[in-house]
Amino acid sequence: DPDSPLGIVWAAVAAGAVSPGLAAAVLREVDRLAPLLVPEAGPTVTRALLEVGGAWGAAGVRRAGQHCAQLHGGAHTPPLESRAHVTCPASFGPAEA
């Protein structure tokens, strides 16, 4: 299905827009966030994570996923503050020292 998260990511890799490694990071975050999402949100979240990944790489995808999980009920997710190398900026840019 081209509108599924896998189809969206596959198309981005096939077009050369993202690397396979970044694609894998996006799919891991989408899978991790799936229990928190209504099914219709999957494509939107996938596209947003691809956009974040294009700007900030796989680390940015993980930070964005972590942030979204915390905002939307991911009780299984440790607080960002407990990860010394990550802050929670307004954008998902590089962590500040």
C-alpha positions in Angstrom: 0.0 0.0 0.0 1.8 3.2 -1.1 -0.1 5.2 1.6 1.1 3.0 4.5 4.1 3.9 6.5 6.1 1.2 4.8 5.0 2.3 1.3 5.8 6.0 2.1 9.3 5.1 3.4 9.9 2.7 0.5 9.1 5.3 -2.0 11.4 7.8 -0.3 14.3 5.3 -0.4 13.5 4.3 -4.0 13.6 8.0 -5.0 16.9 8.5 -3.3 15.5 11.0 -0.9 16.6 9.1 2.2 19.2 6.5 3.0 18.2 2.9 4.0 19.5 3.6 7.6 17.3 6.7 8.0 14.4 4.7 6.6 14.9 2.0 9.2 15.0 4.7 12.0 11.7 6.2 10.7 10.0 2.8 10.6 11.2 1.9 14.1 9.8 5.2 15.5 6.5 4.8 13.6 6.2 1.2 15.0 7.0 2.5 18.5 4.4 5.3 18.2 1.7 3.2 16.5 -0.1 2.3 19.8 -0.5 6.0 20.6 -1.9 6.9 17.1 -5.2 6.6 15.4 -4.6 4.6 12.2 -5.3 7.6 10.0 -2.4 9.5 11.6 0.2 6.9 10.4 1.0 8.5 7.0 1.2 12.0 8.5 3.5 10.9 11.3 5.6 9.0 8.8 6.0 11.9 6.5 6.8 14.2 9.4 9.5 11.9 10.7 11.0 11.7 7.2 11.1 15.4 7.1 12.8 15.6 10.5 15.2 12.9 9.4 16.1 14.8 6.3 17.1 17.8 8.4 18.5 16.2 11.5 19.3 12.6 10.7 18.3 9.4 12.6 19.1 11.0 15.9 16.6 13.7 15.2 14.0 11.1 14.3 14.6 9.4 17.6 14.3 12.7 19.5 11.1 13.6 17.7 9.6 10.2 18.4 10.5 10.4 22.0 9.0 13.8 22.3 5.8 12.8 20.6 5.5 9.7 22.8 5.9 11.9 25.9 3.4 14.4 24.8 0.8 11.9 23.8 0.8 9.3 26.6 3.9 7.1 26.2 4.2 6.2 29.8 6.7 3.5 28.8 9.0 6.2 27.5 11.7 7.6 29.9 11.7 11.3 30.3 14.0 13.2 27.9 15.6 14.9 30.9 16.9 11.4 32.1 19.0 11.2 28.9 21.9 13.5 29.5 22.8 14.0 25.8 19.3 15.2 24.9 17.4 18.3 25.7 13.8 19.1 24.7 14.1 22.2 22.5 11.1 23.7 20.7 12.4 22.3 17.5 14.0 18.9 17.1 17.4 20.3 16.3 20.7 19.2 17.8 20.8 19.0 21.6 22.4 21.9 23.3 25.3 21.4 25.7 
